[in-house]
Amino acid sequence: MKKAQGISINVIVVAAIALLVLVVLSVVFLGRFGLFTQQSADCENKGGRCVVGDCPSGTNSYAAWTCPETTSGASQTCCINVQ
């Protein structure tokens, strides 16, 4: 009679621990990645300037980069120097 062979309990435990570690690392990485994305879209980090209203002459507005809201609730525009 042959003994049936299968996956040992040790292999199952190691695989479960490895899966748990991968899940924890992905949650940490994705959380940090969201912070990086938010900061990389910041107007002032890209060399722009946030102004209330229209951009002054010699600059263009760039809507893809974000500006913080003012305390009065007025929206700001990201202005970038034209060269």
N, CA, C and O atoms as a DFTB+ gen file, in Angstrom:
332 C
 N C O
     1  1       0.821      -1.169       0.000
     2  2       0.000       0.000       0.000
     3  2       0.874       1.245       0.000
     4  3       1.863       1.331       0.728
     5  1       0.494       2.194      -0.821
     6  2       1.221       3.459      -0.869
     7  2       0.566       4.450       0.076
     8  3      -0.652       4.481       0.252
     9  1       1.440       5.268       0.684
    10  2       0.905       6.355       1.506
    11  2       0.548       7.515       0.581
    12  3       1.268       7.795      -0.378
    13  1      -0.553       8.178       0.868
    14  2      -0.952       9.339       0.068
    15  2      -0.044      10.517       0.417
    16  3       0.239      10.772       1.588
    17  1       0.396      11.212      -0.591
    18  2       1.241      12.376      -0.360
    19  2       0.441      13.625      -0.669
    20  3      -0.350      13.658      -1.613
    21  1       0.656      14.646       0.135
    22  2      -0.047      15.899      -0.067
    23  2       0.798      17.049       0.450
    24  3       1.967      16.880       0.795
    25  1       0.201      18.181       0.493
    26  2       0.900      19.362       0.995
    27  2       0.947      19.257       2.511
    28  3      -0.063      19.001       3.167
    29  1       2.144      19.460       3.052
    30  2       2.282      19.366       4.501
    31  2       1.728      20.624       5.166
    32  3       1.575      21.670       4.535
    33  1       1.440      20.494       6.426
    34  2       0.923      21.623       7.200
    35  2       1.940      22.757       7.230
    36  3       1.555      23.926       7.198
    37  1       3.224      22.438       7.291
    38  2       4.266      23.473       7.319
    39  2       4.220      24.341       6.063
    40  3       4.366      25.560       6.152
    41  1       4.024      23.741       4.919
    42  2       3.958      24.495       3.667
    43  2       2.740      25.408       3.675
    44  3       2.827      26.548       3.221
    45  1       1.631      24.942       4.171
    46  2       0.416      25.761       4.223
    47  2       0.610      26.952       5.162
    48  3       0.202      28.068       4.839
    49  1       1.228      26.724       6.316
    50  2       1.462      27.803       7.283
    51  2       2.417      28.846       6.693
    52  3       2.163      30.045       6.811
    53  1       3.490      28.415       6.072
    54  2       4.454      29.348       5.471
    55  2       3.785      30.146       4.347
    56  3       4.027      31.347       4.224
    57  1       2.966      29.513       3.539
    58  2       2.274      30.215       2.456
    59  2       1.291      31.249       3.015
    60  3       1.169      32.343       2.463
    61  1       0.601      30.920       4.087
    62  2      -0.341      31.865       4.693
    63  2       0.396      33.070       5.277
    64  3      -0.065      34.202       5.136
    65  1       1.527      32.838       5.927
    66  2       2.318      33.947       6.483
    67  2       2.857      34.826       5.360
    68  3       2.827      36.052       5.467
    69  1       3.345      34.220       4.293
    70  2       3.853      34.993       3.157
    71  2       2.751      35.829       2.526
    72  3       2.985      36.977       2.151
    73  1       1.563      35.274       2.405
    74  2       0.433      36.025       1.849
    75  2       0.063      37.201       2.748
    76  3      -0.231      38.291       2.257
    77  1       0.075      36.986       4.052
    78  2      -0.212      38.063       5.003
    79  2       0.820      39.179       4.904
    80  3       0.459      40.356       4.932
    81  1       2.078      38.833       4.790
    82  2       3.141      39.832       4.645
    83  2       2.957      40.627       3.357
    84  3       3.134      41.846       3.359
    85  1       2.612      39.973       2.277
    86  2       2.388      40.677       1.012
    87  2       1.208      41.645       1.100
    88  3       1.269      42.746       0.554
    89  1       0.154      41.247       1.773
    90  2      -1.004      42.129       1.935
    91  2      -0.627      43.352       2.758
    92  3      -0.991      44.472       2.401
    93  1       0.098      43.153       3.856
    94  2       0.509      44.280       4.698
    95  2       1.429      45.221       3.932
    96  3       1.267      46.439       4.004
    97  1       2.383      44.676       3.206
    98  2       3.291      45.526       2.425
    99  2       2.554      46.303       1.340
   100  3       2.871      47.467       1.094
   101  1       1.584      45.682       0.693
   102  2       0.850      46.395      -0.355
   103  2       0.010      47.517       0.233
   104  3      -0.103      48.578      -0.382
   105  1      -0.584      47.314       1.405
   106  2      -1.365      48.376       2.042
   107  2      -0.459      49.543       2.407
   108  3      -0.819      50.699       2.184
   109  1       0.714      49.255       2.967
   110  2       1.658      50.319       3.328
   111  2       2.124      51.052       2.083
   112  3       2.159      52.282       2.063
   113  1       2.486      50.304       1.038
   114  2       2.985      50.929      -0.185
   115  2       1.921      51.773      -0.859
   116  3       2.212      52.888      -1.293
   117  1       0.705      51.280      -0.959
   118  2      -0.355      52.032      -1.632
   119  2      -0.736      53.275      -0.841
   120  3      -1.091      54.293      -1.435
   121  1      -0.670      53.215       0.464
   122  2      -0.940      54.400       1.275
   123  2       0.097      55.481       1.038
   124  3      -0.247      56.657       0.920
   125  1       1.351      55.099       0.967
   126  2       2.429      56.059       0.701
   127  2       2.363      56.556      -0.729
   128  3       2.691      57.711      -0.999
   129  1       1.947      55.709      -1.638
   130  2       1.865      56.106      -3.037
   131  2       0.799      57.180      -3.237
   132  3       0.973      58.087      -4.051
   133  1      -0.290      57.078      -2.503
   134  2      -1.329      58.106      -2.581
   135  2      -0.820      59.451      -2.106
   136  3      -1.174      60.484      -2.675
   137  1       0.012      59.454      -1.065
   138  2       0.605      60.691      -0.571
   139  2       1.554      61.269      -1.607
   140  3       1.576      62.482      -1.817
   141  1       2.342      60.411      -2.263
   142  2       3.255      60.868      -3.305
   143  2       2.490      61.488      -4.466
   144  3       2.893      62.529      -4.985
   145  1       1.402      60.868      -4.876
   146  2       0.603      61.384      -5.984
   147  2       0.025      62.748      -5.648
   148  3       0.011      63.646      -6.490
   149  1      -0.449      62.905      -4.425
   150  2      -1.029      64.181      -4.011
   151  2       0.028      65.280      -4.018
   152  3      -0.242      66.386      -4.486
   153  1       1.217      64.998      -3.513
   154  2       2.266      66.012      -3.460
   155  2       2.845      66.307      -4.833
   156  3       3.281      67.432      -5.080
   157  1       2.862      65.338      -5.728
   158  2       3.426      65.576      -7.047
   159  2       2.500      66.427      -7.917
   160  3       2.946      66.985      -8.919
   161  1       1.227      66.537      -7.556
   162  2       0.291      67.361      -8.318
   163  2       0.163      68.755      -7.729
   164  3      -0.639      69.552      -8.217
   165  1       0.931      69.071      -6.693
   166  2       0.868      70.374      -6.048
   167  2       1.516      71.431      -6.939
   168  3       2.613      71.223      -7.458
   169  1       0.843      72.556      -7.113
   170  2       1.298      73.621      -8.003
   171  2       2.663      74.177      -7.594
   172  3       3.554      74.329      -8.429
   173  1       2.817      74.476      -6.317
   174  2       4.058      75.106      -5.868
   175  2       5.243      74.145      -5.919
   176  3       6.384      74.587      -6.050
   177  1       4.995      72.845      -5.818
   178  2       6.077      71.870      -5.963
   179  2       6.560      71.791      -7.407
   180  3       7.674      71.334      -7.663
   181  1       5.739      72.229      -8.343
   182  2       6.100      72.206      -9.763
   183  2       6.667      73.538     -10.248
   184  3       6.937      73.698     -11.438
   185  1       6.849      74.494      -9.338
   186  2       7.405      75.779      -9.729
   187  2       6.354      76.800     -10.107
   188  3       6.688      77.861     -10.635
   189  1       5.103      76.505      -9.852
   190  2       4.027      77.436     -10.144
   191  2       3.717      78.314      -8.947
   192  3       4.372      78.229      -7.908
   193  1       2.716      79.154      -9.109
   194  2       2.304      80.062      -8.042
   195  2       0.787      80.075      -8.022
   196  3       0.144      80.195      -9.065
   197  1       0.222      79.952      -6.832
   198  2      -1.230      79.950      -6.680
   199  2      -1.730      81.370      -6.466
   200  3      -1.250      82.075      -5.578
   201  1      -2.693      81.789      -7.277
   202  2      -3.275      83.124      -7.149
   203  2      -4.798      83.005      -7.152
   204  3      -5.363      82.077      -7.730
   205  1      -5.442      83.957      -6.498
   206  2      -6.897      84.030      -6.514
   207  2      -7.300      84.791      -7.767
   208  3      -6.794      85.888      -8.007
   209  1      -8.184      84.244      -8.555
   210  2      -8.632      84.905      -9.780
   211  2      -7.785      84.490     -10.969
   212  3      -7.293      83.364     -11.042
   213  1      -7.623      85.437     -11.912
   214  2      -6.887      85.160     -13.141
   215  2      -5.385      85.282     -12.929
   216  3      -4.922      85.953     -12.007
   217  1      -4.643      84.624     -13.794
   218  2      -3.180      84.688     -13.736
   219  2      -2.695      86.044     -14.259
   220  3      -3.294      86.596     -15.182
   221  1      -1.627      86.581     -13.684
   222  2      -1.077      87.845     -14.189
   223  2      -0.443      87.656     -15.565
   224  3      -0.239      86.527     -16.009
   225  1      -0.132      88.763     -16.234
   226  2       0.469      88.663     -17.561
   227  2       1.852      88.024     -17.447
   228  3       2.558      88.209     -16.456
   229  1       2.211      87.291     -18.452
   230  2       3.486      86.584     -18.456
   231  2       3.389      85.189     -17.858
   232  3       4.385      84.471     -17.777
   233  1       2.194      84.809     -17.441
   234  2       1.997      83.463     -16.887
   235  2       0.788      82.820     -17.537
   236  3      -0.095      83.508     -18.048
   237  1       0.755      81.516     -17.514
   238  2      -0.387      80.743     -18.013
   239  2      -0.955      79.912     -16.876
   240  3      -0.228      79.511     -15.967
   241  1      -2.259      79.653     -16.930
   242  2      -2.865      78.792     -15.923
   243  2      -2.680      77.337     -16.322
   244  3      -2.617      77.002     -17.505
   245  1      -2.594      76.490     -15.321
   246  2      -2.447      75.066     -15.553
   247  2      -3.386      74.354     -14.610
   248  3      -3.114      74.278     -13.412
   249  1      -4.486      73.831     -15.122
   250  2      -5.556      73.280     -14.303
   251  2      -5.226      71.912     -13.705
   252  3      -5.864      71.509     -12.733
   253  1      -4.257      71.192     -14.252
   254  2      -3.965      69.847     -13.761
   255  2      -3.276      69.869     -12.400
   256  3      -3.350      68.892     -11.655
   257  1      -2.615      70.963     -12.071
   258  2      -1.937      71.060     -10.778
   259  2      -2.863      71.748      -9.791
   260  3      -3.604      72.658     -10.162
   261  1      -2.828      71.323      -8.549
   262  2      -3.781      71.776      -7.554
   263  2      -3.220      72.865      -6.662
   264  3      -2.018      72.926      -6.402
   265  1      -4.115      73.724      -6.201
   266  2      -3.801      74.773      -5.240
   267  2      -4.689      74.574      -4.020
   268  3      -5.819      74.103      -4.150
   269  1      -4.190      74.929      -2.829
   270  2      -5.048      74.801      -1.642
   271  2      -6.155      75.844      -1.665
   272  3      -6.017      76.899      -2.284
   273  1      -7.252      75.539      -0.984
   274  2      -8.333      76.511      -0.897
   275  2      -7.963      77.592       0.109
   276  3      -7.256      77.330       1.081
   277  1      -8.441      78.797      -0.129
   278  2      -8.183      79.901       0.794
   279  2      -9.146      79.804       1.975
   280  3     -10.126      79.060       1.932
   281  1      -8.857      80.557       3.018
   282  2      -9.728      80.547       4.194
   283  2     -11.098      81.138       3.875
   284  3     -12.088      80.787       4.518
   285  1     -11.164      82.030       2.891
   286  2     -12.453      82.621       2.523
   287  2     -13.252      81.718       1.588
   288  3     -14.404      82.016       1.272
   289  1     -12.644      80.609       1.142
   290  2     -13.340      79.683       0.255
   291  2     -13.168      80.006      -1.215
   292  3     -13.725      79.311      -2.065
   293  1     -12.404      81.051      -1.538
   294  2     -12.176      81.414      -2.941
   295  2     -11.249      80.381      -3.585
   296  3     -10.296      79.911      -2.963
   297  1     -11.542      80.041      -4.826
   298  2     -10.688      79.076      -5.518
   299  2      -9.450      79.771      -6.058
   300  3      -9.485      80.945      -6.428
   301  1      -8.363      79.029      -6.094
   302  2      -7.108      79.563      -6.601
   303  2      -6.761      78.905      -7.929
   304  3      -7.220      77.804      -8.234
   305  1      -5.954      79.591      -8.701
   306  2      -5.505      79.105      -9.991
   307  2      -3.993      78.927      -9.943
   308  3      -3.285      79.764      -9.383
   309  1      -3.504      77.854     -10.521
   310  2      -2.057      77.604     -10.608
   311  2      -1.522      78.345     -11.833
   312  3      -1.927      78.067     -12.961
   313  1      -0.603      79.297     -11.599
   314  2      -0.022      80.084     -12.679
   315  2       1.457      79.719     -12.853
   316  3       2.197      79.586     -11.878
   317  1       1.865      79.563     -14.097
   318  2       3.228      79.167     -14.409
   319  2       3.824      80.194     -15.364
   320  3       3.175      80.624     -16.317
   321  1       5.072      80.580     -15.092
   322  2       5.759      81.556     -15.942
   323  2       5.936      81.019     -17.350
   324  3       6.255      79.846     -17.541
   325  1       5.727      81.888     -18.338
   326  2       5.923      81.525     -19.742
   327  2       7.313      81.973     -20.137
   328  3       7.705      83.120     -19.922
   329  1       8.059      81.029     -20.726
   330  2       9.420      81.385     -21.116
   331  2       9.647      81.156     -22.576
   332  3      10.744      81.405     -23.076
